[in-house]
Amino acid sequence: MFEGVKDKDLTREQVIERNLNVVEAHFHNETPESVDKAIALYADDIIWEAPLRGIIMTDPVEIKKNYIGIFKTVKYNKTTALRRFATEEYVFDDQIADVQIVGDQMPNLLFPIGSRCSCRITHVFFMRDGKIRREIAYEGFRPWGGPADLDSIPEGSEVVVYDSEVVGT
């Protein structure tokens, strides 16, 4: 719905709805099997950032390699969606992930293989005409169960469990 339509030709509500749907589709396709569909939602002038790891990318081929590295490094046990909202130009997404570090292909990740971490992942997406033109992923990795593993979780937050077998600490 609204594919190929410019923002200026939609109502404010339609632009916001489309932006939320694009980000949902992007997250849904952040898997090894469908990462190309996630990347297809980027604008031609995409900028992908992970500032807490010092990463900035503008080449979709490099961004895909980065995602493959993430898939080979982080195993998701559980996610908790805290909040997501949008305007005509931005989508904000805030979640917590219970993860295990299973590889070493994520540059500047300061946790060794075998670590279990809680990761507060806050995304800001800059949107234009139904495409993501900038994705900023603030990835706050913390030792699972440690003193900094503390979050205010809104009542009714959606929790998705990916694997009941959790190893590592």
N, C-alpha and C positions, 0 to 999 in steps of 0.2 A: 504494500500500500504506500503510495506517495513516492515510489522509486523513480529517480530521475527528475523529480519536481524540485524546483528551486524553493528555498525557504520563503522568499518574497511572495510566492504564489500560494502560500498556505496561511491559515490562521495561526495565531500564537499557540493555541492549544494543539493544533495539528503538528506544528514543528516540535513542540515539547514531547508529544506522544511518539513521533517518529524517532527523536533523539533517544528516548528511553528504549524503544524497540531495537534500535541499532546497537546500543550498548549491551542489551540483553543477548542479542544474536552474537555479538563479539565474544562475550564471556562464554556462552554456550559452545562456541567453536574453538575455544582455547584448549584443544586436545591434540595429541599427536596425529590422530586420524583426520581432523578437519581444520587444522590451523590455517590452511590456505583460505578457507571461507572467512575466518576471523580477519586475516590480513586484507582480504578483498573489501572490507568495510572501511579501509583507510583512504583518505584523500591522496592525490598525487604528491602533495607537498607535506606528507606525514613527518612528524617529529615524535619519537618515542623516547621517553625518559624514565630512568630509575635513579633519581638524584641521591638517594641514600647509599647507592652503590657506585655513583659516579658514572653512569651510563647515559649517553645520548646517541640516538641513531636516527638516520633519515632515509636509509636504503631498505626497502621492503625485504630484499634478500637477506640482509644482515639481521633485520628484525626477526625473520623466520628462524634463522640460525640461533638467535637469542632464545626464542621460544623453545626450540628443540633442546637447548642447553638447560632451560628451566625444567622441562619435562624429565630430563635425565638426572636432575639434581634434587628435585623436591617431590615427595610423595605426600599427597593430601590425605589426611585422615578424616578431617571434618572442617566445614566452614560454617560460620555464623554471619548471616547478613544483618547488618545493623541499620543501615539507612541508604536510600538511593533517591535522588531527586534531580530535577532538570530545569533548565531555562531554555530560551531559544538558542543559546550559544554554548551551554555547558551541561555536562552530566557529572554529578558527584556520586561516588559509590564508596561505602565504608564497610569493611568486613573484617572478621578475624578468622585465621586459618590455623588449625592444629596440623603441623607438618613434621615430616621426618626428612632429614638430609640423607639422601641415598647415593649422591654422586658429587662430582666436583666441576661441573661445567657451567657454573653461574659465577661470572667474574665478581670479585670483591665481596663475596658472601663470607662472613667471618665466623662461620660455624663448620666444624669438621663433619665428615661422613659419620653417620650414626647418631647425630644429635637430634633430639626432638625439640621443636621450637613452637612457640606461639608467634604468629606473624600478624600484626595489624596491617592490613593492606588498604590503603586509601587511594582511590583513583580520581583524577580530574581529567575529563575528556573535553576537549575543545571541538565543537561540532560546526559543520557547514554543509548545507544542502544534502543532509542525510548521510554524510561521511564523517569519519573521525579524522580531524586534521592534526591533533596533538593528543597524545596519551601520556599522562604523568602518573607513574605508579610509585607511591611512597610505601616501601616495604620495610616495616619495623619488626625485624626478627629479634625475638627475646627467648632466653632459655625457658622451656615449658615448665610451669610450676614455680619459676623463680620469682624474686621480689618485684620485678617489673611486669610480670604476667598478670596484669590487673586491668580490667576494662569494665566500663559501665555498659551493660547490655540492656537495650530497651526490651520491655515486656513484649512478648509475641514475636521476637526475632526468629527468622527462619533458620533452622539448623539442618545441614545436609551431612550425613555420615557416609564416607566413601569406603571405609575399610574398618572392620572391627578388630583386626589384628594390628596392634600398635606395639612396636618395639623401639628401644632406645630411650634415653632420658635427657 
